[in-house]
Amino acid sequence: MTATMYGIKNCDTVAKARKWLEDHGQAYDFHDYKTAGIDRARLEGWVEELGWEVLLNRAGTTFRKLDEADKRDLDAAKAVDLMLAQPSMIKRPVLDLGDRRLVGFKPDLYAAAFG
């Protein structure tokens, strides 16, 4: 299976991850969820596997600009709704390896994943 990277093409971290994959000869598909969106079932699966706390980018500008009411009382369902409404709130990249997902980019984790 070819890995699929989910992210936003103009994100610096996504660019570093894509360069790493290309430099290491790893084939992958790219899904820009800012332009192509993300479906609820996939996002809910990621939340179940990884936890919404891992996926919701609370440090980003988009989250910080939310009304305080939207930031309060976060749980999985509310986090999924926020990320569906504004996919730029999803931490990136999310690299789908088929049997597991990696969130963010750390060269050592990518190296271990691709052995």
N, CA, C and O atoms as a GROMACS GRO file, in nm:
protein
  460
    1MET      N    1   0.083  -0.119   0.000
    1MET     CA    2   0.000   0.000   0.000
    1MET      C    3   0.087   0.125   0.000
    1MET      O    4   0.187   0.132   0.072
    2THR      N    5   0.049   0.221  -0.080
    2THR     CA    6   0.117   0.351  -0.080
    2THR      C    7   0.064   0.434   0.035
    2THR      O    8  -0.056   0.440   0.058
    3ALA      N    9   0.155   0.498   0.106
    3ALA     CA   10   0.115   0.586   0.216
    3ALA      C   11   0.039   0.706   0.160
    3ALA      O   12   0.060   0.746   0.046
    4THR      N   13  -0.049   0.761   0.242
    4THR     CA   14  -0.119   0.883   0.206
    4THR      C   15  -0.088   0.989   0.310
    4THR      O   16  -0.104   0.966   0.430
    5MET      N   17  -0.043   1.104   0.263
    5MET     CA   18  -0.017   1.215   0.352
    5MET      C   19  -0.133   1.312   0.342
    5MET      O   20  -0.171   1.355   0.233
    6TYR      N   21  -0.189   1.345   0.458
    6TYR     CA   22  -0.296   1.443   0.468
    6TYR      C   23  -0.237   1.570   0.526
    6TYR      O   24  -0.165   1.567   0.626
    7GLY      N   25  -0.268   1.681   0.463
    7GLY     CA   26  -0.215   1.807   0.512
    7GLY      C   27  -0.260   1.921   0.424
    7GLY      O   28  -0.359   1.912   0.352
    8ILE      N   29  -0.184   2.028   0.433
    8ILE     CA   30  -0.208   2.149   0.356
    8ILE      C   31  -0.078   2.178   0.282
    8ILE      O   32   0.028   2.185   0.342
    9LYS      N   33  -0.089   2.196   0.150
    9LYS     CA   34   0.034   2.203   0.072
    9LYS      C   35   0.125   2.321   0.104
    9LYS      O   36   0.246   2.312   0.080
   10ASN      N   37   0.072   2.430   0.158
   10ASN     CA   38   0.160   2.543   0.187
   10ASN      C   39   0.210   2.545   0.332
   10ASN      O   40   0.262   2.647   0.378
   11CYS      N   41   0.194   2.435   0.403
   11CYS     CA   42   0.242   2.423   0.541
   11CYS      C   43   0.390   2.384   0.540
   11CYS      O   44   0.429   2.290   0.471
   12ASP      N   45   0.471   2.456   0.615
   12ASP     CA   46   0.615   2.427   0.620
   12ASP      C   47   0.645   2.287   0.671
   12ASP      O   48   0.733   2.220   0.618
   13THR      N   49   0.572   2.241   0.773
   13THR     CA   50   0.597   2.107   0.828
   13THR      C   51   0.561   2.000   0.726
   13THR      O   52   0.632   1.901   0.712
   14VAL      N   53   0.453   2.021   0.654
   14VAL     CA   54   0.413   1.927   0.549
   14VAL      C   55   0.521   1.924   0.440
   14VAL      O   56   0.556   1.818   0.390
   15ALA      N   57   0.572   2.040   0.404
   15ALA     CA   58   0.678   2.047   0.302
   15ALA      C   59   0.801   1.968   0.345
   15ALA      O   60   0.862   1.898   0.264
   16LYS      N   61   0.839   1.980   0.472
   16LYS     CA   62   0.956   1.905   0.523
   16LYS      C   63   0.929   1.755   0.518
   16LYS      O   64   1.016   1.677   0.479
   17ALA      N   65   0.809   1.715   0.557
   17ALA     CA   66   0.774   1.573   0.555
   17ALA      C   67   0.772   1.518   0.412
   17ALA      O   68   0.821   1.408   0.386
   18ARG      N   69   0.715   1.594   0.320
   18ARG     CA   70   0.711   1.552   0.179
   18ARG      C   71   0.852   1.539   0.124
   18ARG      O   72   0.882   1.444   0.052
   19LYS      N   73   0.939   1.635   0.156
   19LYS     CA   74   1.078   1.630   0.110
   19LYS      C   75   1.148   1.506   0.166
   19LYS      O   76   1.223   1.440   0.095
   20TRP      N   77   1.123   1.476   0.293
   20TRP     CA   78   1.184   1.358   0.355
   20TRP      C   79   1.142   1.232   0.278
   20TRP      O   80   1.226   1.150   0.243
   21LEU      N   81   1.013   1.218   0.253
   21LEU     CA   82   0.964   1.100   0.181
   21LEU      C   83   1.027   1.091   0.042
   21LEU      O   84   1.070   0.984   0.000
   22GLU      N   85   1.031   1.204  -0.028
   22GLU     CA   86   1.089   1.204  -0.163
   22GLU      C   87   1.238   1.174  -0.160
   22GLU      O   88   1.288   1.098  -0.242
   23ASP      N   89   1.310   1.233  -0.065
   23ASP     CA   90   1.454   1.209  -0.053
   23ASP      C   91   1.486   1.064  -0.018
   23ASP      O   92   1.594   1.015  -0.049
   24HIS      N   93   1.392   0.996   0.046
   24HIS     CA   94   1.412   0.857   0.086
   24HIS      C   95   1.340   0.758  -0.006
   24HIS      O   96   1.325   0.641   0.028
   25GLY      N   97   1.296   0.806  -0.122
   25GLY     CA   98   1.237   0.719  -0.223
   25GLY      C   99   1.106   0.654  -0.181
   25GLY      O  100   1.074   0.545  -0.228
   26GLN      N  101   1.030   0.720  -0.094
   26GLN     CA  102   0.904   0.663  -0.048
   26GLN      C  103   0.788   0.721  -0.129
   26GLN      O  104   0.767   0.842  -0.131
   27ALA      N  105   0.715   0.633  -0.194
   27ALA     CA  106   0.598   0.676  -0.270
   27ALA      C  107   0.485   0.712  -0.174
   27ALA      O  108   0.469   0.647  -0.071
   28TYR      N  109   0.409   0.814  -0.209
   28TYR     CA  110   0.295   0.853  -0.127
   28TYR      C  111   0.197   0.932  -0.212
   28TYR      O  112   0.233   0.991  -0.314
   29ASP      N  113   0.074   0.930  -0.168
   29ASP     CA  114  -0.029   1.015  -0.227
   29ASP      C  115  -0.046   1.134  -0.132
   29ASP      O  116  -0.024   1.121  -0.012
   30PHE      N  117  -0.086   1.248  -0.187
   30PHE     CA  118  -0.107   1.366  -0.103
   30PHE      C  119  -0.252   1.408  -0.110
   30PHE      O  120  -0.308   1.423  -0.219
   31HIS      N  121  -0.312   1.428   0.007
   31HIS     CA  122  -0.451   1.474   0.017
   31HIS      C  123  -0.449   1.608   0.089
   31HIS      O  124  -0.418   1.614   0.208
   32ASP      N  125  -0.483   1.713   0.018
   32ASP     CA  126  -0.487   1.847   0.076
   32ASP      C  127  -0.626   1.866   0.135
   32ASP      O  128  -0.722   1.890   0.062
   33TYR      N  129  -0.636   1.857   0.267
   33TYR     CA  130  -0.769   1.866   0.325
   33TYR      C  131  -0.820   2.009   0.337
   33TYR      O  132  -0.933   2.031   0.380
   34LYS      N  133  -0.740   2.104   0.300
   34LYS     CA  134  -0.791   2.241   0.294
   34LYS      C  135  -0.872   2.260   0.165
   34LYS      O  136  -0.972   2.332   0.164
   35THR      N  137  -0.829   2.195   0.058
   35THR     CA  138  -0.902   2.207  -0.069
   35THR      C  139  -0.997   2.089  -0.093
   35THR      O  140  -1.105   2.108  -0.149
   36ALA      N  141  -0.959   1.968  -0.050
   36ALA     CA  142  -1.041   1.850  -0.076
   36ALA      C  143  -1.128   1.810   0.044
   36ALA      O  144  -1.214   1.724   0.031
   37GLY      N  145  -1.106   1.872   0.158
   37GLY     CA  146  -1.184   1.839   0.277
   37GLY      C  147  -1.140   1.708   0.339
   37GLY      O  148  -1.044   1.644   0.296
   38ILE      N  149  -1.213   1.671   0.440
   38ILE     CA  150  -1.188   1.544   0.510
   38ILE      C  151  -1.325   1.491   0.551
   38ILE      O  152  -1.411   1.568   0.594
   39ASP      N  153  -1.345   1.362   0.539
   39ASP     CA  154  -1.477   1.309   0.573
   39ASP      C  155  -1.485   1.273   0.721
   39ASP      O  156  -1.385   1.236   0.784
   40ARG      N  157  -1.604   1.284   0.774
   40ARG     CA  158  -1.629   1.263   0.917
   40ARG      C  159  -1.582   1.124   0.962
   40ARG      O  160  -1.518   1.111   1.066
   41ALA      N  161  -1.614   1.021   0.886
   41ALA     CA  162  -1.579   0.884   0.926
   41ALA      C  163  -1.428   0.868   0.942
   41ALA      O  164  -1.382   0.806   1.038
   42ARG      N  165  -1.352   0.922   0.848
   42ARG     CA  166  -1.206   0.911   0.856
   42ARG      C  167  -1.155   0.986   0.979
   42ARG      O  168  -1.075   0.933   1.056
   43LEU      N  169  -1.202   1.108   0.997
   43LEU     CA  170  -1.158   1.190   1.110
   43LEU      C  171  -1.197   1.125   1.243
   43LEU      O  172  -1.117   1.125   1.337
   44GLU      N  173  -1.317   1.070   1.252
   44GLU     CA  174  -1.358   1.002   1.374
   44GLU      C  175  -1.272   0.878   1.399
   44GLU      O  176  -1.241   0.847   1.514
   45GLY      N  177  -1.234   0.808   1.294
   45GLY     CA  178  -1.144   0.693   1.308
   45GLY      C  179  -1.008   0.735   1.362
   45GLY      O  180  -0.951   0.668   1.449
   46TRP      N  181  -0.956   0.846   1.311
   46TRP     CA  182  -0.828   0.898   1.362
   46TRP      C  183  -0.840   0.936   1.509
   46TRP      O  184  -0.750   0.907   1.589
   47VAL      N  185  -0.951   1.001   1.544
   47VAL     CA  186  -0.971   1.042   1.684
   47VAL      C  187  -0.980   0.918   1.773
   47VAL      O  188  -0.924   0.918   1.883
   48GLU      N  189  -1.048   0.815   1.727
   48GLU     CA  190  -1.058   0.692   1.806
   48GLU      C  191  -0.920   0.628   1.824
   48GLU      O  192  -0.887   0.580   1.932
   49GLU      N  193  -0.840   0.628   1.718
   49GLU     CA  194  -0.707   0.567   1.723
   49GLU      C  195  -0.606   0.650   1.802
   49GLU      O  196  -0.531   0.597   1.884
   50LEU      N  197  -0.606   0.780   1.777
   50LEU     CA  198  -0.498   0.866   1.828
   50LEU      C  199  -0.539   0.959   1.943
   50LEU      O  200  -0.455   1.004   2.020
   51GLY      N  201  -0.669   0.986   1.952
   51GLY     CA  202  -0.718   1.082   2.050
   51GLY      C  203  -0.732   1.221   1.989
   51GLY      O  204  -0.647   1.264   1.912
   52TRP      N  205  -0.840   1.288   2.023
   52TRP     CA  206  -0.863   1.422   1.966
   52TRP      C  207  -0.756   1.520   2.012
   52TRP      O  208  -0.724   1.616   1.941
   53GLU      N  209  -0.701   1.496   2.131
   53GLU     CA  210  -0.598   1.586   2.183
   53GLU      C  211  -0.473   1.588   2.095
   53GLU      O  212  -0.404   1.689   2.087
   54VAL      N  213  -0.445   1.476   2.029
   54VAL     CA  214  -0.330   1.466   1.939
   54VAL      C  215  -0.361   1.537   1.807
   54VAL      O  216  -0.273   1.601   1.749
   55LEU      N  217  -0.483   1.526   1.760
   55LEU     CA  218  -0.519   1.576   1.627
   55LEU      C  219  -0.556   1.724   1.622
   55LEU      O  220  -0.532   1.790   1.521
   56LEU      N  221  -0.615   1.775   1.727
   56LEU     CA  222  -0.660   1.915   1.726
   56LEU      C  223  -0.543   2.007   1.754
   56LEU      O  224  -0.481   2.001   1.860
   57ASN      N  225  -0.514   2.092   1.659
   57ASN     CA  226  -0.402   2.186   1.671
   57ASN      C  227  -0.448   2.310   1.749
   57ASN      O  228  -0.496   2.407   1.690
   58ARG      N  229  -0.432   2.303   1.880
   58ARG     CA  230  -0.475   2.414   1.965
   58ARG      C  231  -0.374   2.529   1.966
   58ARG      O  232  -0.405   2.637   2.017
   59ALA      N  233  -0.255   2.507   1.911
   59ALA     CA  234  -0.154   2.613   1.908
   59ALA      C  235  -0.166   2.700   1.784
   59ALA      O  236  -0.105   2.806   1.777
   60GLY      N  237  -0.242   2.656   1.686
   60GLY     CA  238  -0.252   2.727   1.560
   60GLY      C  239  -0.340   2.850   1.566
   60GLY      O  240  -0.422   2.866   1.656
   61THR      N  241  -0.320   2.936   1.469
   61THR     CA  242  -0.394   3.061   1.459
   61THR      C  243  -0.545   3.038   1.449
   61THR      O  244  -0.623   3.109   1.512
   62THR      N  245  -0.586   2.940   1.371
   62THR     CA  246  -0.728   2.916   1.350
   62THR      C  247  -0.798   2.885   1.482
   62THR      O  248  -0.905   2.939   1.510
   63PHE      N  249  -0.738   2.799   1.563
   63PHE     CA  250  -0.798   2.765   1.692
   63PHE      C  251  -0.795   2.886   1.785
   63PHE      O  252  -0.894   2.915   1.852
   64ARG      N  253  -0.684   2.954   1.789
   64ARG     CA  254  -0.671   3.069   1.881
   64ARG      C  255  -0.772   3.179   1.850
   64ARG      O  256  -0.810   3.254   1.939
   65LYS      N  257  -0.817   3.189   1.723
   65LYS     CA  258  -0.914   3.292   1.685
   65LYS      C  259  -1.058   3.255   1.717
   65LYS      O  260  -1.148   3.338   1.702
   66LEU      N  261  -1.081   3.132   1.760
   66LEU     CA  262  -1.218   3.090   1.793
   66LEU      C  263  -1.271   3.168   1.912
   66LEU      O  264  -1.196   3.218   1.995
   67ASP      N  265  -1.403   3.177   1.917
   67ASP     CA  266  -1.468   3.234   2.035
   67ASP      C  267  -1.434   3.145   2.155
   67ASP      O  268  -1.414   3.024   2.141
   68GLU      N  269  -1.428   3.206   2.272
   68GLU     CA  270  -1.398   3.131   2.394
   68GLU      C  271  -1.498   3.017   2.416
   68GLU      O  272  -1.460   2.911   2.466
   69ALA      N  273  -1.623   3.038   2.381
   69ALA     CA  274  -1.725   2.935   2.399
   69ALA      C  275  -1.692   2.809   2.317
   69ALA      O  276  -1.719   2.697   2.361
   70ASP      N  277  -1.634   2.829   2.198
   70ASP     CA  278  -1.597   2.715   2.114
   70ASP      C  279  -1.478   2.639   2.170
   70ASP      O  280  -1.461   2.520   2.143
   71LYS      N  281  -1.394   2.708   2.246
   71LYS     CA  282  -1.274   2.646   2.304
   71LYS      C  283  -1.304   2.573   2.435
   71LYS      O  284  -1.226   2.486   2.476
   72ARG      N  285  -1.414   2.606   2.499
   72ARG     CA  286  -1.448   2.547   2.629
   72ARG      C  287  -1.512   2.410   2.613
   72ARG      O  288  -1.573   2.379   2.511
   73ASP      N  289  -1.496   2.330   2.716
   73ASP     CA  290  -1.564   2.200   2.726
   73ASP      C  291  -1.538   2.112   2.604
   73ASP      O  292  -1.630   2.049   2.551
   74LEU      N  293  -1.415   2.109   2.559
   74LEU     CA  294  -1.382   2.027   2.444
   74LEU      C  295  -1.391   1.879   2.479
   74LEU      O  296  -1.351   1.836   2.587
   75ASP      N  297  -1.444   1.804   2.386
   75ASP     CA  298  -1.444   1.659   2.393
   75ASP      C  299  -1.427   1.608   2.249
   75ASP      O  300  -1.413   1.688   2.157
   76ALA      N  301  -1.428   1.479   2.231
   76ALA     CA  302  -1.403   1.423   2.098
   76ALA      C  303  -1.504   1.473   1.995
   76ALA      O  304  -1.465   1.513   1.885
   77ALA      N  305  -1.632   1.473   2.029
   77ALA     CA  306  -1.735   1.514   1.933
   77ALA      C  307  -1.719   1.661   1.895
   77ALA      O  308  -1.730   1.695   1.777
   78LYS      N  309  -1.695   1.745   1.992
   78LYS     CA  310  -1.679   1.889   1.963
   78LYS      C  311  -1.552   1.913   1.882
   78LYS      O  312  -1.552   1.996   1.791
   79ALA      N  313  -1.445   1.842   1.915
   79ALA     CA  314  -1.319   1.857   1.841
   79ALA      C  315  -1.337   1.815   1.696
   79ALA      O  316  -1.287   1.882   1.605
   80VAL      N  317  -1.407   1.704   1.673
   80VAL     CA  318  -1.432   1.658   1.535
   80VAL      C  319  -1.511   1.763   1.459
   80VAL      O  320  -1.478   1.794   1.345
   81ASP      N  321  -1.615   1.818   1.521
   81ASP     CA  322  -1.695   1.920   1.454
   81ASP      C  323  -1.610   2.042   1.418
   81ASP      O  324  -1.623   2.096   1.308
   82LEU      N  325  -1.523   2.084   1.509
   82LEU     CA  326  -1.434   2.199   1.482
   82LEU      C  327  -1.341   2.169   1.365
   82LEU      O  328  -1.323   2.252   1.276
   83MET      N  329  -1.281   2.048   1.365
   83MET     CA  330  -1.185   2.012   1.260
   83MET      C  331  -1.254   1.994   1.125
   83MET      O  332  -1.196   2.026   1.021
   84LEU      N  333  -1.378   1.944   1.125
   84LEU     CA  334  -1.452   1.931   1.000
   84LEU      C  335  -1.486   2.069   0.944
   84LEU      O  336  -1.477   2.092   0.824
   85ALA      N  337  -1.525   2.160   1.032
   85ALA     CA  338  -1.562   2.295   0.989
   85ALA      C  339  -1.440   2.372   0.938
   85ALA      O  340  -1.451   2.452   0.844
   86GLN      N  341  -1.324   2.349   1.000
   86GLN     CA  342  -1.202   2.420   0.961
   86GLN      C  343  -1.085   2.321   0.964
   86GLN      O  344  -1.016   2.311   1.065
   87PRO      N  345  -1.062   2.249   0.854
   87PRO     CA  346  -0.959   2.146   0.851
   87PRO      C  347  -0.818   2.197   0.885
   87PRO      O  348  -0.731   2.117   0.918
   88SER      N  349  -0.795   2.326   0.877
   88SER     CA  350  -0.663   2.376   0.914
   88SER      C  351  -0.638   2.359   1.064
   88SER      O  352  -0.525   2.380   1.110
   89MET      N  353  -0.740   2.320   1.140
   89MET     CA  354  -0.721   2.291   1.283
   89MET      C  355  -0.669   2.150   1.307
   89MET      O  356  -0.638   2.114   1.421
   90ILE      N  357  -0.659   2.070   1.202
   90ILE     CA  358  -0.604   1.935   1.217
   90ILE      C  359  -0.452   1.947   1.214
   90ILE      O  360  -0.395   2.007   1.122
   91LYS      N  361  -0.386   1.889   1.315
   91LYS     CA  362  -0.239   1.890   1.315
   91LYS      C  363  -0.193   1.823   1.188
   91LYS      O  364  -0.259   1.734   1.134
   92ARG      N  365  -0.079   1.867   1.140
   92ARG     CA  366  -0.030   1.813   1.014
   92ARG      C  367   0.120   1.796   1.015
   92ARG      O  368   0.194   1.859   1.090
   93PRO      N  369   0.161   1.707   0.928
   93PRO     CA  370   0.080   1.618   0.845
   93PRO      C  371   0.028   1.499   0.926
   93PRO      O  372   0.076   1.468   1.034
   94VAL      N  373  -0.072   1.434   0.868
   94VAL     CA  374  -0.115   1.302   0.916
   94VAL      C  375  -0.072   1.206   0.806
   94VAL      O  376  -0.119   1.216   0.692
   95LEU      N  377   0.017   1.114   0.840
   95LEU     CA  378   0.066   1.017   0.742
   95LEU      C  379  -0.003   0.884   0.769
   95LEU      O  380   0.018   0.822   0.873
   96ASP      N  381  -0.086   0.841   0.674
   96ASP     CA  382  -0.162   0.717   0.685
   96ASP      C  383  -0.079   0.605   0.623
   96ASP      O  384  -0.057   0.602   0.502
   97LEU      N  385  -0.033   0.514   0.708
   97LEU     CA  386   0.049   0.402   0.661
   97LEU      C  387  -0.033   0.275   0.639
   97LEU      O  388   0.022   0.169   0.612
   98GLY      N  389  -0.164   0.287   0.650
   98GLY     CA  390  -0.252   0.172   0.632
   98GLY      C  391  -0.286   0.108   0.765
   98GLY      O  392  -0.403   0.101   0.803
   99ASP      N  393  -0.185   0.061   0.838
   99ASP     CA  394  -0.210  -0.004   0.966
   99ASP      C  395  -0.200   0.092   1.084
   99ASP      O  396  -0.237   0.057   1.196
  100ARG      N  397  -0.150   0.212   1.058
  100ARG     CA  398  -0.138   0.314   1.164
  100ARG      C  399  -0.113   0.449   1.102
  100ARG      O  400  -0.082   0.461   0.984
  101ARG      N  401  -0.128   0.551   1.184
  101ARG     CA  402  -0.108   0.687   1.139
  101ARG      C  403  -0.001   0.755   1.224
  101ARG      O  404   0.012   0.728   1.343
  102LEU      N  405   0.075   0.845   1.161
  102LEU     CA  406   0.172   0.930   1.230
  102LEU      C  407   0.123   1.074   1.217
  102LEU      O  408   0.081   1.116   1.110
  103VAL      N  409   0.129   1.148   1.327
  103VAL     CA  410   0.084   1.287   1.326
  103VAL      C  411   0.205   1.376   1.352
  103VAL      O  412   0.283   1.352   1.444
  104GLY      N  413   0.219   1.479   1.269
  104GLY     CA  414   0.336   1.566   1.278
  104GLY      C  415   0.451   1.507   1.201
  104GLY      O  416   0.437   1.402   1.138
  105PHE      N  417   0.564   1.574   1.204
  105PHE     CA  418   0.680   1.523   1.132
  105PHE      C  419   0.802   1.524   1.223
  105PHE      O  420   0.845   1.628   1.272
  106LYS      N  421   0.857   1.405   1.243
  106LYS     CA  422   0.985   1.388   1.310
  106LYS      C  423   1.063   1.288   1.225
  106LYS      O  424   1.019   1.175   1.207
  107PRO      N  425   1.178   1.329   1.173
  107PRO     CA  426   1.254   1.240   1.085
  107PRO      C  427   1.280   1.102   1.144
  107PRO      O  428   1.276   1.003   1.072
  108ASP      N  429   1.308   1.094   1.274
  108ASP     CA  430   1.338   0.964   1.334
  108ASP      C  431   1.216   0.872   1.334
  108ASP      O  432   1.229   0.751   1.318
  109LEU      N  433   1.096   0.929   1.352
  109LEU     CA  434   0.975   0.846   1.347
  109LEU      C  435   0.946   0.799   1.205
  109LEU      O  436   0.901   0.686   1.184
  110TYR      N  437   0.970   0.885   1.108
  110TYR     CA  438   0.952   0.845   0.969
  110TYR      C  439   1.052   0.735   0.933
  110TYR      O  440   1.017   0.637   0.868
  111ALA      N  441   1.176   0.753   0.975
  111ALA     CA  442   1.280   0.652   0.947
  111ALA      C  443   1.241   0.518   1.008
  111ALA      O  444   1.256   0.414   0.943
  112ALA      N  445   1.192   0.518   1.130
  112ALA     CA  446   1.150   0.393   1.196
  112ALA      C  447   1.030   0.332   1.124
  112ALA      O  448   1.023   0.210   1.109
  113ALA      N  449   0.938   0.412   1.079
  113ALA     CA  450   0.819   0.363   1.011
  113ALA      C  451   0.852   0.296   0.878
  113ALA      O  452   0.788   0.199   0.839
  114PHE      N  453   0.952   0.350   0.809
  114PHE     CA  454   0.986   0.297   0.677
  114PHE      C  455   1.105   0.203   0.681
  114PHE      O  456   1.147   0.150   0.578
  115GLY      N  457   1.161   0.182   0.801
  115GLY     CA  458   1.268   0.086   0.827
  115GLY      C  459   1.372   0.082   0.722
  115GLY      O  460   1.468   0.005   0.732
   0.00000   0.00000   0.00000
